[in-house]
Amino acid sequence: MKNIGPQSAKWLAAVGVVTKKDLEDLGAVNAFRLMRKHGYNVTPVMLYALQGAIMDLHWNRLPGKLKDDLRARARADE
């Protein structure tokens, strides 16, 4: 998957995300939350990378408004 390196792939696998379809089904925000819940040191860049992987787009090409929305959704219910 685009944006997903070896370490990120291990973290994703640990929370049940192995394929792009798994990530699409779960969604970037939920995958990010699961990774954080499992104790992985995830940052907003990881959140962007996950969304970029779904969209097949490098994470730094995501529009600013989308990044803002992702961060807000990831913080909700904390």
C-alpha positions as CSV (number, residue, x, y, z in Angstrom):
1,M,0.0,0.0,0.0
2,K,1.2,3.5,-0.8
3,N,2.6,5.4,2.3
4,I,2.9,2.2,4.4
5,G,6.4,1.1,5.3
6,P,7.5,-2.1,6.9
7,Q,6.9,-0.9,10.5
8,S,3.6,0.6,9.8
9,A,2.5,-2.6,8.0
10,K,3.4,-4.6,11.2
11,W,1.4,-2.3,13.3
12,L,-1.6,-2.5,10.9
13,A,-1.3,-6.3,10.8
14,A,-1.4,-6.4,14.6
15,V,-4.8,-4.7,14.6
16,G,-6.1,-6.8,11.7
17,V,-5.4,-4.7,8.7
18,V,-3.4,-6.6,6.1
19,T,-4.8,-5.5,2.8
20,K,-5.9,-2.2,1.2
21,K,-9.5,-3.6,1.3
22,D,-9.1,-4.2,5.1
23,L,-8.1,-0.5,5.5
24,E,-10.8,0.7,3.2
25,D,-13.4,-1.3,5.2
26,L,-12.2,0.0,8.5
27,G,-11.3,3.5,7.5
28,A,-8.2,5.6,8.2
29,V,-9.6,7.1,11.5
30,N,-10.6,3.8,13.0
31,A,-7.4,2.1,12.0
32,F,-5.5,5.0,13.5
33,R,-7.5,4.7,16.7
34,L,-6.9,1.0,17.0
35,M,-3.2,1.4,16.5
36,R,-3.1,4.1,19.2
37,K,-5.2,1.9,21.5
38,H,-2.7,-0.9,21.1
39,G,0.0,1.4,22.3
40,Y,1.7,2.2,19.0
41,N,3.3,5.7,18.8
42,V,1.2,7.0,16.0
43,T,1.2,10.6,14.9
44,P,-1.0,12.7,12.6
45,V,1.3,11.8,9.7
46,M,0.3,8.2,10.2
47,L,-3.3,9.2,10.0
48,Y,-2.6,11.0,6.7
49,A,-0.6,8.1,5.4
50,L,-3.5,5.8,6.1
51,Q,-6.0,8.0,4.3
52,G,-3.5,8.5,1.4
53,A,-3.2,4.7,1.2
54,I,-6.9,4.4,0.8
55,M,-6.9,7.2,-1.9
56,D,-3.7,5.9,-3.6
57,L,-2.2,9.3,-3.0
58,H,1.0,10.4,-1.2
59,W,0.0,11.6,2.3
60,N,1.5,15.1,1.7
61,R,-0.8,15.6,-1.3
62,L,-3.9,15.4,0.9
63,P,-5.8,18.7,1.0
64,G,-5.4,20.7,4.2
65,K,-9.2,20.6,4.9
66,L,-9.1,16.8,4.7
67,K,-6.2,16.7,7.1
68,D,-8.0,18.9,9.5
69,D,-11.1,16.8,9.3
70,L,-9.1,13.6,9.9
71,R,-7.5,15.0,13.0
72,A,-10.8,16.2,14.4
73,R,-12.4,12.8,13.8
74,A,-9.4,11.0,15.3
75,R,-9.7,13.2,18.5
76,A,-13.4,12.7,18.8
77,D,-14.5,10.4,21.7
78,E,-11.0,10.5,23.3
